């Protein structure tokens, strides 16, 4: 039985990369055109959402979303959530129509074809480089000034399968940005992504099924000062952790 499970897991994960790649090949000319100007990014974002929807449903995932608040059209937010799977990217795109850019790790830029657009549309960070982290903050500020949102996974990485912690400690970056620009934090909790599609290729945690999402109320930052960032960070983490411990969706 375990052998069959490994065989299913192998082909299921190969299918994921097929779904990631084929739409990019088919839409390559349009995608390439959409990134030629920064002002055209909202159009690229719509294509990215279509790509994400094809992957999610092509893998047999069906999102189940409970919203405490609906995002205002045309408004910028700093989106944050727990991070356990590559499918977090697709689910984040599925949940919101407000254009945003990801802050993500440089390693994903090495994925063939996907990486070509990833490094041209996302803000890449080398978490081992203080210089890189500073440049990320500056680039994210530029995107917010352009009226876009920013998505940051504040845990700073994906935990190993052997790590049973529900939620790692949060880094300060997302909360510094939100306070600096007086932009609301938009927290989400992803319940099932780790079990639906674990980050590690050899993991047996993979298979179709529901993906529960809790969209929490946004947290305003208009009256906060920079010294309040730790309070904001811990408040946001507590909201997500409570939902992970006691699901309401």
C-alpha positions in Angstrom: 0.0 0.0 0.0 2.8 2.4 0.9 4.4 1.7 -2.5 1.2 2.7 -4.3 1.0 5.8 -2.2 4.6 6.8 -3.3 3.7 6.2 -6.9 0.5 8.3 -6.6 2.5 11.0 -4.9 5.2 11.1 -7.6 2.7 11.5 -10.5 0.5 13.8 -8.5 3.4 16.2 -8.0 4.5 15.9 -11.6 0.9 16.9 -12.6 1.2 20.0 -10.4 4.3 21.1 -12.3 2.6 20.4 -15.6 -0.3 22.6 -14.5 2.1 25.3 -13.4 4.0 25.3 -16.7 1.5 24.6 -19.5 -0.6 27.8 -19.0 2.5 29.9 -18.9 3.6 28.4 -22.3 0.2 28.9 -23.8 -0.1 32.5 -22.5 3.6 33.3 -22.9 3.2 36.1 -25.5 0.4 37.8 -23.5 2.3 37.4 -20.2 5.4 38.8 -21.7 3.5 41.8 -23.0 1.8 42.4 -19.7 5.1 42.9 -17.8 6.7 45.4 -20.2 5.3 48.3 -18.3 4.8 48.6 -14.5 1.4 50.3 -15.2 0.2 47.2 -16.9 0.7 45.0 -13.8 -3.0 44.9 -12.9 -3.6 43.1 -16.2 -0.8 40.7 -15.4 -2.3 40.1 -12.0 -5.6 39.1 -13.6 -3.7 36.5 -15.7 -1.9 35.3 -12.6 -5.3 34.8 -10.9 -6.6 32.7 -13.9 -3.3 30.7 -13.7 -3.9 30.1 -10.0 -7.5 29.0 -10.5 -6.5 26.5 -13.2 -3.9 24.9 -10.9 -6.1 24.7 -7.8 -9.0 23.1 -9.5 -6.8 21.1 -11.8 -5.2 19.5 -8.7 -8.7 18.7 -7.3 -8.5 21.4 -4.6 -11.7 23.3 -3.8 -11.3 26.4 -1.6 -13.8 27.0 1.1 -13.7 30.6 2.2 -15.2 32.3 5.2 -14.9 36.1 5.1 -15.2 38.4 8.1 -14.7 41.3 5.8 -14.6 42.0 2.0 -11.7 44.0 0.7 -12.5 47.5 -0.8 -11.9 47.6 -4.5 -8.9 49.7 -5.5 -7.5 49.8 -2.0 -4.0 48.6 -1.0 -3.4 46.1 1.8 -0.5 44.2 3.3 -1.7 40.6 3.0 -0.3 38.0 5.5 -1.0 34.4 6.2 0.6 31.3 7.6 2.9 29.5 5.1 3.2 25.8 4.7 3.0 25.0 0.9 3.7 26.2 -2.6 -0.1 26.3 -3.0 -0.2 29.2 -0.6 0.7 31.4 -3.6 -2.2 30.1 -5.7 -4.7 30.3 -2.9 -3.7 33.9 -2.0 -4.2 34.9 -5.6 -7.6 33.1 -5.6 -8.9 34.8 -2.5 -8.4 38.4 -3.4 -9.0 40.4 -6.6 -7.0 43.5 -5.3 -3.7 43.6 -7.2 -0.7 42.9 -5.1 2.9 41.7 -5.4 4.5 38.9 -3.5 7.6 39.2 -1.4 9.3 35.8 -1.9 12.5 33.9 -1.6 15.0 33.9 -4.5 15.1 30.1 -4.8 11.8 30.0 -6.6 13.2 32.1 -9.4 15.2 29.0 -10.4 12.1 27.1 -11.5 12.1 26.9 -15.3 9.7 29.3 -17.0 7.8 30.1 -13.8 11.0 31.7 -12.5 11.2 34.0 -15.5 8.0 35.8 -14.6 8.4 35.3 -10.9 11.6 37.4 -10.7 10.2 40.1 -12.9 6.9 40.6 -11.0 7.8 39.7 -7.4 10.1 41.2 -4.8 12.8 38.7 -4.2 14.7 38.4 -0.9 17.8 36.6 0.2 17.0 36.1 3.9 20.6 35.6 4.7 21.6 39.1 3.4 20.9 42.2 5.4 21.4 44.3 2.2 18.8 42.2 0.4 16.3 42.7 3.2 16.8 46.4 3.1 16.3 46.5 -0.7 13.1 44.5 -0.3 11.7 47.1 2.1 12.5 49.9 -0.4 11.0 48.0 -3.3 7.9 47.2 -1.4 7.5 50.8 -0.5 7.6 51.7 -4.2 4.8 49.2 -5.0 2.6 50.5 -2.2 3.2 54.1 -3.5 2.0 52.8 -6.9 -1.3 51.7 -5.3 -0.6 48.0 -5.3 -0.8 45.7 -2.3 2.0 43.5 -0.9 1.8 39.9 0.2 4.4 38.8 2.8 4.4 35.4 4.6 5.8 36.7 7.9 7.1 33.4 9.2 10.0 33.9 6.8 9.9 30.4 5.3 8.1 27.0 5.0 8.6 24.6 8.0 10.0 21.1 7.4 7.5 18.3 7.6 9.2 17.1 10.9 8.4 20.5 12.5 5.0 20.1 14.1 4.6 23.7 15.1 1.4 25.2 13.9 2.8 28.7 13.4 6.4 30.0 13.6 7.3 33.4 15.1 6.7 36.3 12.8 9.3 38.7 11.3 8.8 42.5 11.5 8.9 43.4 7.8 5.2 43.3 6.9 4.2 45.3 9.9 6.9 48.0 9.4 5.6 48.5 5.9 2.0 48.7 7.0 2.7 51.3 9.7 5.0 53.3 7.5 2.4 53.7 4.8 -0.7 53.6 7.1 -2.0 50.6 5.2 -4.2 47.9 6.9 -2.9 44.4 7.6 -5.2 41.8 5.9 -4.6 38.5 7.8 -5.7 35.1 6.4 -5.5 31.6 7.8 -4.9 28.7 5.5 -5.9 25.5 7.2 -5.3 22.6 4.8 -2.5 23.5 2.4 0.2 21.5 4.2 -1.9 18.3 4.0 -3.1 18.9 0.5 0.4 19.6 -1.0 3.4 19.6 1.4 6.4 21.6 0.3 8.8 18.7 0.2 8.6 16.7 -3.0 9.0 13.3 -1.3 6.4 13.9 1.3 3.3 11.7 1.3 1.2 14.7 2.3 -0.5 15.3 -1.0 -3.9 14.8 -2.5 -7.1 16.5 -3.6 -9.6 17.9 -1.2 -10.9 21.1 0.4 -8.7 24.1 1.3 -10.3 26.1 4.1 -9.5 29.8 4.3 -10.5 32.3 7.0 -10.3 35.9 5.8 -10.1 37.9 9.0 -11.0 41.5 9.6 -8.4 43.9 8.5 -6.3 45.6 11.1 -6.0 49.4 10.6 -2.6 51.0 11.2 -3.4 54.7 10.8 -2.9 55.7 14.4 0.1 53.4 15.0 3.8 54.5 15.3 6.8 52.5 14.3 7.4 51.5 17.9 4.0 49.7 17.8 5.2 47.2 15.1 5.9 44.4 17.6 2.4 44.8 19.1 0.9 44.7 15.6 3.0 41.7 14.8 1.9 39.7 17.8 -1.7 40.8 17.4 -1.8 39.4 13.9 0.0 36.2 14.8 -2.5 35.6 17.7 -5.5 36.0 15.3 -4.1 33.4 12.9 -2.9 31.0 15.6 -6.3 31.1 17.3 -8.0 30.2 14.0 -5.5 27.3 13.5 -6.3 26.0 17.0 -10.0 26.5 16.8 -11.2 26.5 13.2 -14.4 28.4 12.4 -14.5 27.5 8.7 
